[in-house]
Amino acid sequence: MPTTADSPKCFAEVRGKRLLDWSLAAFAANGIKDICFIGGYQIEKVRRDYPQFTFRVNDNWESNNILASLMYAEDLMNEPFLCTYADVLYTPDVVARLLAGKGDMVLSVDTKWLDRYVHRTMHPPTDAEKVTAKNGHVTRVHRGIPTEEAHGEYTGLAKFSAHGAKSLREHYHRCRERFAGKPFREATVFEKAYLIHLFQDMIEQGATFAHADTPGNYMEVDTQQDFELAKQLWQG
């Protein structure tokens, strides 16, 4: 707020282009044009301006969170896919690095993440979805990772093979059956869980996530301050 008072956050403009359009351009540069948009708040405006998308409507968006929202598109996860947050900026090479990453489940990680936190007083490093890694594999993804131990920050971009997508769905359903309406990891209830909560749970159960590193070329727009910084600093 106030940027999102009358439109979805992904419509916020940086250098004359919506956040959503920056993502679409990065995907298109890598040959990806088949887009499913999952949304709730102000989704009718996205439908109006992007009729070419496939849509999945999160009709409970006021009561759930990122993980539950992603699963509204579960019926499309029989094939390999990439998923992304809609309030982030990244360049085509970030997507290219992710596509080149080896493994059934690959997370995009910004290794120069701390450079972006110099002026972010409203979103400190303690709020970052940080990652630790060893031998090419993610060992932990958690906000509570000490800054000095972090390999980088998860950018919100992830890649899944068909097998990886199957693992994601199966683990989600196992957890939902056990924790629906109950606390799940740091979430007060399972429905409020973040995507990284499921990732970490999968890692602890033996799942393997690779990481595709990018030294920058990424920004998160989480607060009004972030939005002003992006307008000043984003190079695209």
C-alpha positions in Angstrom: 0.0 0.0 0.0 -0.8 2.5 -1.4 0.4 1.0 -4.7 -1.8 -2.0 -4.3 -5.0 -0.2 -3.2 -6.7 -0.7 -6.5 -4.6 -3.2 -8.4 -2.6 -6.4 -7.8 1.0 -6.0 -6.8 2.3 -7.5 -10.0 0.8 -4.5 -11.8 3.2 -2.1 -10.1 5.4 -0.5 -12.7 9.2 -0.3 -12.6 10.9 1.6 -15.4 7.7 1.7 -17.4 6.9 -2.0 -17.2 4.8 -4.0 -14.8 6.5 -6.5 -12.4 4.5 -9.2 -14.2 5.7 -8.0 -17.6 9.3 -8.2 -16.5 8.8 -11.8 -15.5 7.0 -12.6 -18.8 9.9 -11.0 -20.8 12.4 -13.2 -18.9 10.4 -16.3 -19.6 9.8 -15.4 -23.3 13.6 -14.8 -23.8 14.0 -18.5 -22.7 11.2 -19.8 -24.9 8.6 -20.1 -22.2 5.2 -18.7 -23.2 2.7 -21.1 -21.7 1.7 -19.3 -18.5 -0.7 -20.2 -15.8 -1.5 -17.3 -13.4 -2.7 -18.2 -9.9 -4.4 -15.3 -8.1 -7.2 -14.0 -6.0 -7.0 -10.3 -5.1 -8.0 -8.2 -8.1 -7.6 -11.2 -10.4 -10.4 -9.9 -12.7 -7.9 -7.1 -13.8 -5.3 -9.7 -14.7 -7.9 -11.7 -16.7 -8.8 -8.5 -18.6 -5.3 -7.6 -19.5 -3.8 -11.0 -20.1 -6.5 -13.2 -21.7 -3.8 -15.5 -23.2 -3.1 -16.9 -19.7 -4.5 -20.0 -18.2 -6.0 -19.0 -14.9 -6.5 -20.7 -11.6 -8.5 -18.7 -9.0 -7.5 -18.9 -5.3 -10.9 -18.1 -4.0 -9.7 -18.3 -0.4 -6.7 -16.0 -0.8 -7.6 -13.9 2.3 -7.3 -17.0 4.5 -4.4 -19.0 2.9 -0.9 -18.4 1.7 1.7 -19.1 -1.0 1.8 -22.9 -0.7 -1.9 -23.5 -0.8 -2.2 -21.0 -3.7 0.3 -22.8 -5.8 -1.6 -26.0 -5.4 -4.6 -24.5 -7.1 -2.7 -25.3 -10.3 -2.0 -28.9 -9.2 -3.9 -30.3 -12.2 -1.2 -28.8 -14.5 1.7 -30.3 -12.7 1.9 -33.6 -14.6 4.5 -31.9 -16.8 7.7 -30.1 -16.0 7.2 -26.5 -14.8 8.7 -23.4 -13.4 7.0 -21.4 -10.6 7.6 -17.9 -9.5 6.4 -15.3 -7.1 4.7 -12.4 -8.8 6.3 -9.6 -6.8 9.9 -10.2 -7.9 12.1 -8.8 -10.6 14.7 -10.8 -12.5 16.5 -10.8 -15.8 16.4 -13.5 -18.5 19.8 -15.0 -17.5 18.3 -15.9 -14.0 15.7 -18.0 -15.8 18.4 -19.5 -18.1 20.5 -20.5 -15.1 17.5 -22.2 -13.5 16.6 -24.1 -16.7 20.3 -25.3 -17.0 20.2 -26.5 -13.4 20.5 -30.3 -13.0 18.0 -32.1 -10.8 14.3 -32.8 -10.4 13.8 -29.9 -8.1 16.0 -26.8 -8.5 15.8 -23.5 -6.6 17.1 -20.2 -7.9 19.3 -18.5 -5.3 20.8 -15.0 -5.3 24.3 -15.3 -3.9 24.7 -11.4 -3.8 21.6 -11.0 -1.8 23.0 -8.9 1.0 23.8 -6.1 -1.5 20.1 -5.5 -1.8 19.6 -5.2 2.0 21.7 -2.1 2.5 18.7 0.2 2.2 15.9 -2.2 3.1 14.9 -1.1 6.6 11.3 -2.4 6.3 12.4 -5.9 5.2 15.6 -6.8 7.1 17.8 -9.9 6.3 16.1 -11.8 9.1 13.0 -11.8 6.9 14.9 -13.3 3.9 14.1 -16.8 2.7 17.7 -17.8 3.1 19.4 -21.0 1.8 22.4 -23.1 2.9 24.0 -25.5 0.5 26.6 -28.2 0.2 28.0 -30.1 -2.8 25.4 -28.5 -5.1 22.4 -29.4 -2.9 20.2 -27.2 -0.7 20.7 -28.3 2.9 18.2 -25.8 4.4 15.8 -23.1 3.3 14.6 -21.0 6.2 14.3 -17.4 7.4 16.0 -18.3 10.6 19.4 -19.1 9.0 22.0 -16.7 10.3 23.1 -14.2 7.7 26.7 -15.3 7.9 25.8 -18.9 7.2 23.6 -18.3 4.2 24.7 -19.3 0.7 22.1 -16.9 -0.7 18.4 -16.0 -0.8 15.7 -18.0 -2.6 14.4 -15.8 -5.4 11.0 -17.3 -5.5 11.8 -19.1 -8.8 11.9 -22.9 -8.8 12.0 -25.6 -11.5 10.4 -29.1 -11.2 10.7 -32.0 -13.6 7.7 -34.3 -13.9 9.2 -36.5 -11.2 10.0 -33.5 -9.0 6.4 -32.2 -9.4 5.0 -35.6 -8.4 7.2 -35.5 -5.3 6.0 -32.0 -4.5 2.3 -32.9 -4.8 2.6 -36.1 -2.8 4.4 -34.4 0.0 1.9 -31.6 0.1 -1.0 -34.0 0.4 0.7 -36.0 3.1 1.3 -32.9 5.1 -2.2 -31.5 4.4 -3.8 -34.7 5.7 -1.8 -34.6 8.8 -1.7 -30.9 9.6 -4.9 -29.3 8.0 -6.2 -26.8 10.5 -3.2 -27.4 12.8 0.2 -25.6 13.1 2.8 -26.6 10.4 6.4 -25.7 11.0 6.4 -21.9 11.6 2.9 -21.4 10.2 0.0 -21.0 12.7 -2.0 -23.4 10.6 -1.1 -25.5 7.5 -3.2 -23.3 5.3 -1.0 -20.3 6.1 2.2 -22.1 5.3 4.8 -20.6 2.9 6.2 -22.6 0.0 9.6 -22.8 1.8 8.0 -24.5 4.7 7.1 -27.5 2.5 10.5 -27.4 0.8 12.3 -27.6 4.2 10.0 -30.4 5.3 10.8 -32.3 2.1 14.5 -31.8 2.6 14.3 -33.2 6.2 12.5 -36.2 4.8 15.3 -36.8 2.3 14.3 -35.0 -0.8 17.0 -33.4 -2.9 16.9 -29.8 -4.1 19.6 -28.4 -6.3 20.4 -24.7 -6.6 20.9 -22.5 -9.6 22.9 -19.5 -8.4 22.6 -15.9 -9.7 25.0 -13.2 -8.5 22.3 -10.5 -8.4 20.0 -9.5 -11.3 17.1 -10.0 -8.9 15.0 -7.8 -6.6 12.1 -8.5 -4.4 9.3 -5.9 -4.1 7.8 -6.7 -0.8 7.1 -3.3 0.7 6.4 0.2 -0.5 10.1 1.0 0.3 11.2 -1.9 -1.9 9.0 -0.5 -4.7 10.7 2.9 -4.5 14.1 1.3 -4.4 13.3 -0.8 -7.4 12.3 2.3 -9.4 15.7 3.8 -8.5 18.0 0.8 -8.8 16.6 -1.8 -11.1 18.6 -2.0 -14.4 16.7 -4.9 -16.1 
